[in-house]
Amino acid sequence: MAENSFKLEEAFEKLDKIIVDLENPDISLEDSFALYQEGVKLLKASNDSIDKVEKELIILSESGEIDEL
């Protein structure tokens, strides 16, 4: 997943679908493991994206470019 094309909202939608799919009692072990791996990757990318935004806000706040949150 390229960083420029990563959209947090899309990741959350995909994670919701993964959860629904994992709750299906007929899912195979192999499919559930593949979905789990995809979910972990999406969570990591989401956390990285959120961390990046938080760091940018801190920098802007410290430089006085935005008011305190």
ZITAWO-V79034 format. One record per backbone hydrogen bond with DSSP energy under -1.0 kcal/mol. CO is the residue of the C=O (numbers start at 1). NH is the residue of the N-H. Records with the same first field share a line. If there is no record, write none. Layout:
CO->NH / NH
This chain:
7->11
8->12
9->13
10->14
11->15
12->16
13->17
14->18
15->19
16->20
17->21
18->22
19->23
21->24
24->27
28->32
29->33
30->34
31->35
32->36
33->37
34->38
35->39
36->40
37->41
38->42
39->43
40->44
41->45
42->46
43->47
44->48
45->49
46->50
47->51
48->52
49->53
50->54
51->55
52->56
53->57
54->58
55->59
56->60
57->61
58->62
59->63
60->65
